[in-house]
Amino acid sequence: MVDRFSVLFLCFAIVSPSLVLAAEAGGPANSPRPLVFGHRGASGYLPEHTVEAYRLAIDQGADYIEADLVSTEDGYLVARHENNIADTTDVARRFPDRKTKKVIDGKTIEGWFTEDFTLDELSTIRAVERLAFRSQANNGKYNIPTLADILVLRANKSRELGRMIGVYIETKHPAYFRSIGHPLEEPLVSILKAWALDRPGSPVFLQSFEADSVKRMAEDTSVPAIYLLEAAGPNTTDAGLKAIAAYAKGIGPAKSMIVPVDGQGMAGPPTDLVTRAHRAGLLVHAYTFRPESQFLPVSYAGASAKEYCQFAGLGVDGVFTDTPDLALKAFRESCPMSGPPIR
């Protein structure tokens, strides 16, 4: 794996000046369709948050790859959806004696936590598929990547494919990590600066469910920060959206906040959240689109393209998806997009 202290060298060794200039020009953000974000990579096909899943998402055409970041014991940023890696790695088999309990964001959680392992120790751990109904054929094959590994992949694939690939980075449990002396925002900003990605127009979005982290990143960087939302509430009133717009460039709402789904899995009438967010000057990046029956509302009769097309018609600016190929196919074939580019 590539460690963060190698980033500055790799920046100059791998990223060509033409790619930096392309990043300044805005990368893929001028697409006439919603942007497609590879959610934890192409996680519908390969174990999430692995270089292989990110590479597949890029090869499928994703505009951005999404990386959730947590910290190791020695301060490296690695890609995991949670710092508890019990369900996404084979850590229990490799380090059975390291299981513990912690209180994180007010909840007691039992498992194995990245902040209890050095990067060298994590390099011996392998990723596994989190969801039982998805293929388990690739369990134990892939490493846990560092942020630097992801940026190397992004740079190499941008050069290989001749298009600017973006990264969408989320800080996970940032208040908790700051409380234990491993803040996420400062090393993240340092790495972006080392890669010449902390500048207006760079193909980077930053995001968090914690407003303080969003504000911190917005203040310390030149790239847009997005505030993630789980449910309707004060933040989704007109006053709340106006307040968010004072520090963030957009919101990342759960898709049920845009198209509600009832207890029988039926999609209801859309809300006006997208319209009101746009009125407040905010981008809207909806999450998470998955094709399986466990996630796809029954109203779409098993056709994920119908869901993508509905959300595109409602004006969302981007979609987080486990299957970028299906999103792009929908926008290309089922509801060909036309008109002015997404902002």
C-alpha positions as CSV (number, residue, x, y, z in Angstrom):
1,M,0.0,0.0,0.0
2,V,1.0,3.6,-0.5
3,D,1.4,5.6,2.7
4,R,0.5,9.2,3.1
5,F,4.2,10.2,3.5
6,S,4.8,9.0,-0.1
7,V,2.0,11.2,-1.4
8,L,4.1,14.3,-2.3
9,F,6.6,12.2,-4.3
10,L,3.8,10.3,-6.1
11,C,2.0,13.6,-6.9
12,F,4.9,14.7,-9.0
13,A,5.9,11.2,-10.3
14,I,2.4,10.2,-11.5
15,V,0.2,13.2,-12.0
16,S,1.0,15.0,-15.2
17,P,0.6,18.8,-15.5
18,S,-2.1,18.2,-18.1
19,L,-4.2,16.3,-15.5
20,V,-3.8,19.1,-13.0
21,L,-4.9,21.6,-15.6
22,A,-7.8,19.4,-16.5
23,A,-8.8,19.2,-12.9
24,E,-8.8,23.0,-12.8
25,A,-11.2,23.0,-15.7
26,G,-13.8,21.1,-13.7
27,G,-13.4,17.5,-14.8
28,P,-16.6,15.6,-15.3
29,A,-18.9,18.1,-13.8
30,N,-20.1,19.4,-17.1
31,S,-22.1,16.3,-17.9
32,P,-25.7,16.9,-19.1
33,R,-26.9,14.0,-16.9
34,P,-26.7,13.5,-13.1
35,L,-23.2,12.7,-12.0
36,V,-22.6,9.1,-11.2
37,F,-20.7,8.4,-8.0
38,G,-19.3,4.8,-7.5
39,H,-20.6,4.2,-4.0
40,R,-17.7,2.6,-2.1
41,G,-16.5,1.7,-5.6
42,A,-18.6,-0.7,-7.7
43,S,-19.7,-2.3,-4.5
44,G,-22.5,-4.2,-6.0
45,Y,-20.0,-6.5,-7.7
46,L,-16.8,-6.5,-5.5
47,P,-16.1,-6.1,-1.8
48,E,-16.6,-2.4,-0.9
49,H,-13.8,0.1,-0.4
50,T,-11.1,-1.9,-2.2
51,V,-8.9,-0.7,-5.0
52,E,-10.4,-3.4,-7.2
53,A,-14.0,-2.1,-6.5
54,Y,-12.9,1.5,-7.3
55,R,-11.2,0.4,-10.5
56,L,-14.3,-1.5,-11.6
57,A,-16.4,1.6,-11.0
58,I,-14.1,3.7,-13.1
59,D,-14.0,1.2,-15.9
60,Q,-17.8,1.1,-15.8
61,G,-17.8,4.9,-16.4
62,A,-18.4,6.4,-12.9
63,D,-17.6,10.1,-12.8
64,Y,-16.4,9.9,-9.2
65,I,-15.4,7.1,-6.8
66,E,-16.5,7.5,-3.2
67,A,-14.2,6.8,-0.3
68,D,-15.2,6.8,3.4
69,L,-12.2,7.6,5.6
70,V,-11.2,6.4,9.1
71,S,-7.9,6.5,10.9
72,T,-5.4,3.9,11.9
73,E,-3.6,3.8,15.3
74,D,-0.6,5.5,13.7
75,G,-2.6,8.2,11.9
76,Y,-3.0,6.9,8.4
77,L,-6.3,7.5,6.5
78,V,-7.8,4.3,5.2
79,A,-11.0,3.5,3.4
80,R,-13.7,1.7,5.4
81,H,-17.4,2.6,5.8
82,E,-17.0,2.2,9.6
83,N,-14.0,2.0,11.9
84,N,-15.5,-1.2,13.2
85,I,-14.3,-3.6,10.5
86,A,-15.9,-6.8,11.8
87,D,-18.3,-7.1,8.9
88,T,-16.1,-6.0,6.0
89,T,-12.8,-7.9,6.7
90,D,-11.4,-11.1,8.0
91,V,-10.0,-9.4,11.0
92,A,-11.7,-11.8,13.4
93,R,-9.8,-14.7,12.0
94,R,-6.5,-12.9,11.9
95,F,-6.6,-11.0,15.2
96,P,-9.2,-12.8,17.4
97,D,-7.7,-11.3,20.6
98,R,-8.3,-7.7,19.5
99,K,-12.0,-7.7,19.9
100,T,-13.3,-4.9,22.2
101,K,-16.2,-2.6,23.0
102,K,-16.3,1.1,22.5
103,V,-18.8,3.9,22.8
104,I,-18.9,5.8,19.5
105,D,-21.3,8.6,18.9
106,G,-23.2,7.6,22.0
107,K,-23.6,3.9,21.0
108,T,-21.8,0.9,22.6
109,I,-20.3,-1.2,19.7
110,E,-18.4,-4.4,19.9
111,G,-15.9,-5.4,17.3
112,W,-12.5,-4.6,15.8
113,F,-11.6,-1.0,15.2
114,T,-9.1,0.6,12.8
115,E,-7.8,2.9,15.4
116,D,-6.5,-0.1,17.4
117,F,-4.3,-1.3,14.5
118,T,-1.3,0.1,12.8
119,L,-1.2,0.4,9.0
120,D,1.3,-2.5,8.9
121,E,-1.2,-4.6,10.8
122,L,-4.1,-3.6,8.6
123,S,-2.1,-4.5,5.6
124,T,-2.3,-8.2,6.6
125,I,-6.1,-8.0,6.8
126,R,-8.3,-8.7,3.7
127,A,-11.7,-7.4,2.7
128,V,-14.8,-9.5,2.5
129,E,-18.3,-8.9,1.1
130,R,-20.5,-7.3,3.8
131,L,-23.9,-8.4,2.4
132,A,-24.8,-12.1,2.5
133,F,-26.9,-12.0,-0.7
134,R,-24.0,-10.7,-2.8
135,S,-21.2,-12.8,-4.2
136,Q,-18.7,-14.0,-1.6
137,A,-16.3,-15.3,-4.3
138,N,-13.8,-12.5,-3.7
139,N,-13.6,-12.7,0.0
140,G,-10.0,-12.6,1.3
141,K,-8.4,-11.3,-1.9
142,Y,-8.1,-7.6,-1.5
143,N,-6.3,-5.2,0.8
144,I,-7.7,-2.2,2.7
145,P,-6.5,0.8,0.7
146,T,-5.2,4.1,2.1
147,L,-6.4,7.4,0.7
148,A,-3.0,7.6,-1.1
149,D,-3.7,4.3,-2.9
150,I,-7.0,5.6,-4.1
151,L,-5.4,8.8,-5.4
152,V,-2.8,6.8,-7.2
153,L,-5.5,4.8,-8.9
154,R,-7.5,7.9,-9.8
155,A,-4.4,9.6,-11.4
156,N,-3.4,6.5,-13.3
157,K,-6.9,5.7,-14.6
158,S,-7.5,9.4,-15.5
159,R,-4.3,9.3,-17.6
160,E,-5.1,5.9,-19.1
161,L,-8.7,6.7,-20.1
162,G,-8.2,10.3,-21.1
163,R,-10.9,11.6,-18.8
164,M,-10.8,13.3,-15.4
165,I,-12.0,10.9,-12.7
166,G,-13.2,12.5,-9.4
167,V,-13.0,11.4,-5.8
168,Y,-15.8,11.9,-3.3
169,I,-14.5,11.7,0.2
170,E,-16.5,11.2,3.4
171,T,-15.2,11.7,6.9
172,K,-16.6,8.9,9.2
173,H,-17.3,9.6,12.8
174,P,-15.0,12.7,12.7
175,A,-16.0,14.0,16.2
176,Y,-15.1,10.6,17.7
177,F,-11.8,10.5,15.9
178,R,-10.9,14.0,17.0
179,S,-11.8,13.1,20.6
180,I,-9.2,10.3,20.6
181,G,-6.5,12.4,19.1
182,H,-6.9,11.2,15.5
183,P,-8.6,14.1,13.6
184,L,-9.5,13.3,10.0
185,E,-9.8,16.7,8.4
186,E,-6.3,18.0,8.8
187,P,-4.5,15.0,7.3
188,L,-7.1,14.8,4.6
189,V,-6.5,18.5,3.7
190,S,-2.7,18.0,3.7
191,I,-3.0,15.1,1.3
192,L,-5.2,17.0,-1.1
193,K,-2.8,19.9,-1.0
194,A,0.1,17.5,-1.7
195,W,-1.7,16.1,-4.8
196,A,-2.6,19.6,-6.0
197,L,-6.3,18.8,-5.6
198,D,-7.2,21.5,-3.1
199,R,-8.0,24.2,-5.7
200,P,-11.2,25.5,-7.3
201,G,-12.4,23.2,-10.1
202,S,-10.5,20.1,-8.8
203,P,-12.5,16.9,-9.3
204,V,-13.2,16.5,-5.6
205,F,-16.2,16.6,-3.3
206,L,-15.9,16.3,0.5
207,Q,-18.8,15.2,2.7
208,S,-19.9,14.3,6.2
209,F,-23.0,13.6,8.3
210,E,-21.5,15.9,10.9
211,A,-22.0,19.6,10.3
212,D,-18.8,20.6,12.2
213,S,-16.7,18.4,9.9
214,V,-18.4,19.9,6.8
215,K,-17.7,23.4,8.1
216,R,-14.1,22.6,9.0
217,M,-13.4,21.2,5.5
218,A,-15.2,24.0,3.8
219,E,-13.1,26.5,5.7
220,D,-9.8,24.7,5.1
221,T,-10.1,23.7,1.4
222,S,-11.1,25.2,-1.9
223,V,-13.2,22.2,-3.0
224,P,-17.0,21.8,-2.4
225,A,-18.2,20.3,0.9
226,I,-21.6,18.5,1.0
227,Y,-23.7,18.0,4.1
228,L,-25.2,14.5,4.3
229,L,-28.8,14.1,5.6
230,E,-30.6,11.0,6.8
231,A,-34.1,12.2,7.4
232,A,-36.3,15.3,7.0
233,G,-36.2,17.8,9.9
234,P,-35.0,21.3,10.7
235,N,-32.2,21.1,8.1
236,T,-34.7,20.5,5.3
237,T,-36.9,23.5,6.0
238,D,-36.2,26.6,3.8
239,A,-34.5,28.2,6.7
240,G,-32.4,25.1,7.3
241,L,-31.3,24.8,3.7
242,K,-30.4,28.5,3.7
243,A,-28.3,28.0,6.8
244,I,-26.5,25.0,5.1
245,A,-25.8,27.0,2.0
246,A,-23.8,29.4,4.1
247,Y,-21.0,26.8,4.5
248,A,-21.8,23.9,2.1
249,K,-22.2,23.6,-1.6
250,G,-24.8,21.0,-1.4
251,I,-26.7,18.3,0.4
252,G,-26.6,14.5,0.2
253,P,-30.0,13.3,1.2
254,A,-31.2,9.7,1.5
255,K,-33.3,9.0,-1.6
256,S,-36.3,8.4,0.6
257,M,-36.3,12.1,1.4
258,I,-36.9,12.8,-2.2
259,V,-39.2,9.9,-3.1
260,P,-40.7,8.5,0.2
261,V,-41.3,4.8,0.4
262,D,-44.1,3.2,2.6
263,G,-44.0,0.1,4.7
264,Q,-45.0,-2.0,1.8
265,G,-42.2,-0.8,-0.4
266,M,-44.3,1.4,-2.5
267,A,-42.9,4.7,-3.7
268,G,-45.1,7.7,-2.9
269,P,-45.4,11.2,-4.4
270,P,-42.0,13.0,-4.6
271,T,-41.3,15.8,-2.1
272,D,-40.2,19.2,-3.2
273,L,-36.7,18.9,-1.5
274,V,-34.8,19.1,-4.7
275,T,-36.6,22.2,-5.9
276,R,-36.2,24.0,-2.6
277,A,-32.5,23.0,-2.3
278,H,-31.8,24.3,-5.7
279,R,-33.6,27.5,-4.8
280,A,-31.2,27.8,-1.9
281,G,-28.3,27.4,-4.3
282,L,-27.4,23.9,-3.1
283,L,-26.5,20.8,-5.2
284,V,-28.4,17.6,-4.5
285,H,-26.5,14.3,-4.5
286,A,-28.9,11.5,-3.5
287,Y,-28.0,8.1,-2.0
288,T,-27.9,5.1,-2.3
289,F,-29.2,3.4,-5.5
290,R,-29.0,-0.4,-5.5
291,P,-30.7,-2.8,-7.8
292,E,-31.5,-5.7,-5.5
293,S,-35.1,-6.3,-4.3
294,Q,-33.9,-5.7,-0.7
295,F,-33.3,-2.0,-1.6
296,L,-35.3,-1.2,-4.8
297,P,-38.9,-0.1,-4.0
298,V,-41.5,-2.6,-5.4
299,S,-43.1,0.3,-7.3
300,Y,-40.3,0.0,-9.9
301,A,-41.1,-3.7,-10.6
302,G,-37.5,-4.8,-10.5
303,A,-36.4,-2.2,-13.0
304,S,-33.7,0.0,-11.4
305,A,-33.7,2.1,-14.6
306,K,-37.1,3.5,-13.7
307,E,-35.8,4.7,-10.4
308,Y,-32.8,6.4,-11.9
309,C,-35.0,8.0,-14.5
310,Q,-37.5,9.3,-11.9
311,F,-34.7,10.9,-9.9
312,A,-33.1,12.4,-13.0
313,G,-36.4,13.8,-13.9
314,L,-36.7,15.4,-10.5
315,G,-33.5,17.2,-11.1
316,V,-31.0,15.6,-8.8
317,D,-27.4,16.6,-9.6
318,G,-25.8,13.3,-8.8
319,V,-26.5,9.7,-7.6
320,F,-24.5,7.4,-5.4
321,T,-24.8,3.9,-6.7
322,D,-23.4,0.5,-6.0
323,T,-23.7,-0.3,-9.8
324,P,-22.4,2.6,-11.9
325,D,-22.9,0.6,-15.1
326,L,-26.7,0.3,-14.5
327,A,-27.0,4.1,-13.7
328,L,-25.2,5.1,-16.9
329,K,-27.1,2.6,-19.0
330,A,-30.4,4.1,-17.6
331,F,-29.3,7.6,-18.4
332,R,-28.1,6.5,-21.9
333,E,-30.9,4.2,-23.0
334,S,-34.0,4.5,-20.8
335,C,-34.1,8.2,-20.3
336,P,-31.6,9.9,-22.6
337,M,-30.7,13.2,-21.0
338,S,-30.6,16.4,-22.8
339,G,-30.5,20.1,-22.1
340,P,-28.0,22.3,-20.2
341,P,-25.2,20.6,-18.1
342,I,-25.7,19.8,-14.5
343,R,-24.1,22.6,-12.4
